[in-house]
Every structure is written in C-alpha cells, then in structure tokens.
Amino acid sequence: MPKFLTRLIVNAGALYLAVLILSPHIVMQNEKWWAFLVLALIFGLVNALIRPVLMIASCPLIVLSLGLGTLVVNTVMFLLAGWIGSQMQMGFTIPENKFWYAFLGALIVSIVSFILSRILGVEKK
C-alpha cells in the first residue's frame, strides 16, 4: 500500500507541475490540492486499464515510427484523463484545443514522474 500512495503522490506532483508550467494553455477546473490527487488516481486508472489496449492496437504505428508512436499514446492518455476528470469537475481543459499542449503536458508528466520515482525509490515490478 505505501508504494501505491507514493506513486499516487508522484503522479499528482507531476500533473501539478505540468499544469503549472503550461498554465495559460492547460486550465485546471479545481485548484484544490486534493483535486490533483483525484486526477492522479484517474490518470493511473486510465494508464492501467486503457493504455495496454491502446498500445496493442497501435503496435504497427509504434514499430513504423521506431517507438515515437508511444508519445502519441501518452498524449491520448493525458487527454483522456483530463476529460474524465473534467466530467467530475476535477480535470483540466485545453482552451485552444491544441494537440501540442497536451503533448507537452504528457511529456512533462512522464519526465517528472520518472525523476521523482527514481529519487523516491518507487520501482515498477
């Protein structure tokens, strides 16, 4: 259980930083600290349940792009988590509806999550 909580806090911190850095382009609907925890939980569930199916479905794209298609899958997961959260008034919106800001947000979340996981010693097994 402590590993789950640590991963949840790491993802919440990564999402907070992504929203903070891309603030005028990604707007959080609820600025409370617990909204980021709920969004991190949604993000984790989306990545655990939908991402494997999407990775298998997009396997030819990933192979043809030499792995860069994974970045598109991460962006779709980022957008999906934001949309699901926005249905509960705890997600984020991208006002201009631009794919690149979602791409940058997903990239920031991936990098920050990776760094914080290494610092805190959270490893996937």
Phi and psi restraints in degrees (value plus and minus 20) as a CYANA .aco file:
   2 PRO   PHI     -81.4   -41.4
   2 PRO   PSI     -51.9   -11.9
   3 LYS   PHI     -86.4   -46.4
   3 LYS   PSI     -59.0   -19.0
   4 PHE   PHI     -82.9   -42.9
   4 PHE   PSI     -66.0   -26.0
   5 LEU   PHI     -84.7   -44.7
   5 LEU   PSI     -58.4   -18.4
   6 THR   PHI     -85.1   -45.1
   6 THR   PSI     -63.9   -23.9
   7 ARG   PHI     -82.4   -42.4
   7 ARG   PSI     -59.0   -19.0
   8 LEU   PHI     -83.3   -43.3
   8 LEU   PSI     -63.4   -23.4
   9 ILE   PHI     -88.8   -48.8
   9 ILE   PSI     -58.8   -18.8
  10 VAL   PHI     -82.1   -42.1
  10 VAL   PSI     -66.5   -26.5
  11 ASN   PHI     -85.5   -45.5
  11 ASN   PSI     -58.0   -18.0
  12 ALA   PHI     -84.5   -44.5
  12 ALA   PSI     -61.1   -21.1
  13 GLY   PHI     -85.3   -45.3
  13 GLY   PSI     -59.8   -19.8
  14 ALA   PHI     -86.5   -46.5
  14 ALA   PSI     -62.0   -22.0
  15 LEU   PHI     -85.6   -45.6
  15 LEU   PSI     -59.9   -19.9
  16 TYR   PHI     -81.1   -41.1
  16 TYR   PSI     -64.3   -24.3
  17 LEU   PHI     -86.2   -46.2
  17 LEU   PSI     -59.9   -19.9
  18 ALA   PHI     -82.8   -42.8
  18 ALA   PSI     -63.2   -23.2
  19 VAL   PHI     -88.5   -48.5
  19 VAL   PSI     -56.5   -16.5
  20 LEU   PHI     -86.8   -46.8
  20 LEU   PSI     -64.4   -24.4
  21 ILE   PHI     -89.0   -49.0
  21 ILE   PSI     -61.2   -21.2
  22 LEU   PHI    -120.1   -80.1
  22 LEU   PSI      14.0    54.0
  23 SER   PHI     -72.8   -32.8
  23 SER   PSI     -67.6   -27.6
  24 PRO   PHI     -92.1   -52.1
  24 PRO   PSI     -38.0     2.0
  25 HIS   PHI    -121.9   -81.9
  25 HIS   PSI     -44.3    -4.3
  26 ILE   PHI    -140.0  -100.0
  26 ILE   PSI      98.3   138.3
  27 VAL   PHI    -130.8   -90.8
  27 VAL   PSI     101.0   141.0
  28 MET   PHI    -100.2   -60.2
  28 MET   PSI     115.1   155.1
  29 GLN   PHI     -96.0   -56.0
  29 GLN   PSI     -52.3   -12.3
  30 ASN   PHI    -150.5  -110.5
  30 ASN   PSI      97.6   137.6
  31 GLU   PHI    -108.4   -68.4
  31 GLU   PSI     -14.1    25.9
  32 LYS   PHI     -90.2   -50.2
  32 LYS   PSI     133.4   173.4
  33 TRP   PHI     -85.7   -45.7
  33 TRP   PSI     -54.5   -14.5
  34 TRP   PHI     -93.9   -53.9
  34 TRP   PSI     -39.1     0.9
  35 ALA   PHI     -86.7   -46.7
  35 ALA   PSI     -54.1   -14.1
  36 PHE   PHI     -90.0   -50.0
  36 PHE   PSI     -52.7   -12.7
  37 LEU   PHI     -87.3   -47.3
  37 LEU   PSI     -61.3   -21.3
  38 VAL   PHI     -85.5   -45.5
  38 VAL   PSI     -61.9   -21.9
  39 LEU   PHI     -84.8   -44.8
  39 LEU   PSI     -56.8   -16.8
  40 ALA   PHI     -85.8   -45.8
  40 ALA   PSI     -57.0   -17.0
  41 LEU   PHI     -85.2   -45.2
  41 LEU   PSI     -63.1   -23.1
  42 ILE   PHI     -83.0   -43.0
  42 ILE   PSI     -63.5   -23.5
  43 PHE   PHI     -80.8   -40.8
  43 PHE   PSI     -61.9   -21.9
  44 GLY   PHI     -85.8   -45.8
  44 GLY   PSI     -61.3   -21.3
  45 LEU   PHI     -86.4   -46.4
  45 LEU   PSI     -60.7   -20.7
  46 VAL   PHI     -82.9   -42.9
  46 VAL   PSI     -63.8   -23.8
  47 ASN   PHI     -87.8   -47.8
  47 ASN   PSI     -51.9   -11.9
  48 ALA   PHI     -99.9   -59.9
  48 ALA   PSI     -53.5   -13.5
  49 LEU   PHI    -119.1   -79.1
  49 LEU   PSI     -62.4   -22.4
  50 ILE   PHI    -118.0   -78.0
  50 ILE   PSI     -53.6   -13.6
  51 ARG   PHI     -78.8   -38.8
  51 ARG   PSI     -63.0   -23.0
  52 PRO   PHI     -81.1   -41.1
  52 PRO   PSI     -58.7   -18.7
  53 VAL   PHI     -86.2   -46.2
  53 VAL   PSI     -62.7   -22.7
  54 LEU   PHI     -88.2   -48.2
  54 LEU   PSI     -54.3   -14.3
  55 MET   PHI     -86.2   -46.2
  55 MET   PSI     -61.0   -21.0
  56 ILE   PHI     -88.3   -48.3
  56 ILE   PSI     -61.6   -21.6
  57 ALA   PHI     -86.3   -46.3
  57 ALA   PSI     -52.3   -12.3
  58 SER   PHI    -119.9   -79.9
  58 SER   PSI      -3.0    37.0
  59 CYS   PHI     -74.7   -34.7
  59 CYS   PSI     -64.9   -24.9
  60 PRO   PHI     -81.2   -41.2
  60 PRO   PSI     -58.9   -18.9
  61 LEU   PHI     -83.6   -43.6
  61 LEU   PSI     -62.0   -22.0
  62 ILE   PHI     -85.7   -45.7
  62 ILE   PSI     -61.1   -21.1
  63 VAL   PHI     -87.2   -47.2
  63 VAL   PSI     -65.8   -25.8
  64 LEU   PHI     -85.0   -45.0
  64 LEU   PSI     -51.5   -11.5
  65 SER   PHI    -114.0   -74.0
  65 SER   PSI     -10.7    29.3
  66 LEU   PHI      38.0    78.0
  66 LEU   PSI      18.2    58.2
  67 GLY   PHI      77.3   117.3
  67 GLY   PSI     -32.7     7.3
  68 LEU   PHI     -90.5   -50.5
  68 LEU   PSI     -38.4     1.6
  69 GLY   PHI     -84.1   -44.1
  69 GLY   PSI     -41.7    -1.7
  70 THR   PHI     -83.0   -43.0
  70 THR   PSI     -52.7   -12.7
  71 LEU   PHI     -85.2   -45.2
  71 LEU   PSI     -55.8   -15.8
  72 VAL   PHI     -87.8   -47.8
  72 VAL   PSI     -61.1   -21.1
  73 VAL   PHI     -82.3   -42.3
  73 VAL   PSI     -62.6   -22.6
  74 ASN   PHI     -82.4   -42.4
  74 ASN   PSI     -58.1   -18.1
  75 THR   PHI     -85.7   -45.7
  75 THR   PSI     -61.4   -21.4
  76 VAL   PHI     -84.2   -44.2
  76 VAL   PSI     -59.5   -19.5
  77 MET   PHI     -85.6   -45.6
  77 MET   PSI     -58.8   -18.8
  78 PHE   PHI     -83.0   -43.0
  78 PHE   PSI     -66.8   -26.8
  79 LEU   PHI     -84.4   -44.4
  79 LEU   PSI     -60.7   -20.7
  80 LEU   PHI     -85.0   -45.0
  80 LEU   PSI     -62.2   -22.2
  81 ALA   PHI     -83.8   -43.8
  81 ALA   PSI     -60.1   -20.1
  82 GLY   PHI     -85.2   -45.2
  82 GLY   PSI     -59.5   -19.5
  83 TRP   PHI     -88.0   -48.0
  83 TRP   PSI     -65.0   -25.0
  84 ILE   PHI     -81.8   -41.8
  84 ILE   PSI     -62.4   -22.4
  85 GLY   PHI     -84.3   -44.3
  85 GLY   PSI     -56.1   -16.1
  86 SER   PHI     -88.6   -48.6
  86 SER   PSI     -44.1    -4.1
  87 GLN   PHI     -87.9   -47.9
  87 GLN   PSI     -42.7    -2.7
  88 MET   PHI    -126.7   -86.7
  88 MET   PSI      -6.0    34.0
  89 GLN   PHI      40.9    80.9
  89 GLN   PSI      10.1    50.1
  90 MET   PHI    -151.4  -111.4
  90 MET   PSI      -5.7    34.3
  91 GLY   PHI    -124.6   -84.6
  91 GLY   PSI    -178.6  -138.6
  92 PHE   PHI    -151.7  -111.7
  92 PHE   PSI     139.9   179.9
  93 THR   PHI    -147.0  -107.0
  93 THR   PSI     134.8   174.8
  94 ILE   PHI    -134.4   -94.4
  94 ILE   PSI      80.8   120.8
  95 PRO   PHI     -76.6   -36.6
  95 PRO   PSI     -62.2   -22.2
  96 GLU   PHI     -99.2   -59.2
  96 GLU   PSI     -26.6    13.4
  97 ASN   PHI      38.7    78.7
  97 ASN   PSI      22.1    62.1
  98 LYS   PHI    -118.0   -78.0
  98 LYS   PSI     113.3   153.3
  99 PHE   PHI     -86.3   -46.3
  99 PHE   PSI     -53.0   -13.0
 100 TRP   PHI     -87.1   -47.1
 100 TRP   PSI     -53.6   -13.6
 101 TYR   PHI     -90.8   -50.8
 101 TYR   PSI     -55.6   -15.6
 102 ALA   PHI     -86.7   -46.7
 102 ALA   PSI     -59.2   -19.2
 103 PHE   PHI     -81.7   -41.7
 103 PHE   PSI     -66.2   -26.2
 104 LEU   PHI     -85.4   -45.4
 104 LEU   PSI     -58.8   -18.8
 105 GLY   PHI     -82.4   -42.4
 105 GLY   PSI     -64.1   -24.1
 106 ALA   PHI     -85.2   -45.2
 106 ALA   PSI     -57.5   -17.5
 107 LEU   PHI     -86.2   -46.2
 107 LEU   PSI     -62.5   -22.5
 108 ILE   PHI     -83.6   -43.6
 108 ILE   PSI     -64.7   -24.7
 109 VAL   PHI     -81.2   -41.2
 109 VAL   PSI     -62.5   -22.5
 110 SER   PHI     -83.2   -43.2
 110 SER   PSI     -66.7   -26.7
 111 ILE   PHI     -87.5   -47.5
 111 ILE   PSI     -67.5   -27.5
 112 VAL   PHI     -85.7   -45.7
 112 VAL   PSI     -60.8   -20.8
 113 SER   PHI     -82.9   -42.9
 113 SER   PSI     -61.6   -21.6
 114 PHE   PHI     -82.3   -42.3
 114 PHE   PSI     -67.0   -27.0
 115 ILE   PHI     -85.7   -45.7
 115 ILE   PSI     -66.9   -26.9
 116 LEU   PHI     -85.6   -45.6
 116 LEU   PSI     -55.6   -15.6
 117 SER   PHI     -84.7   -44.7
 117 SER   PSI     -59.2   -19.2
 118 ARG   PHI     -88.9   -48.9
 118 ARG   PSI     -59.6   -19.6
 119 ILE   PHI     -87.5   -47.5
 119 ILE   PSI     -63.2   -23.2
 120 LEU   PHI    -105.3   -65.3
 120 LEU   PSI     -27.4    12.6
 121 GLY   PHI      58.3    98.3
 121 GLY   PSI       3.4    43.4
 122 VAL   PHI    -105.9   -65.9
 122 VAL   PSI     100.1   140.1
 123 GLU   PHI    -143.9  -103.9
 123 GLU   PSI     125.0   165.0
 124 LYS   PHI    -103.8   -63.8
 124 LYS   PSI     115.8   155.8
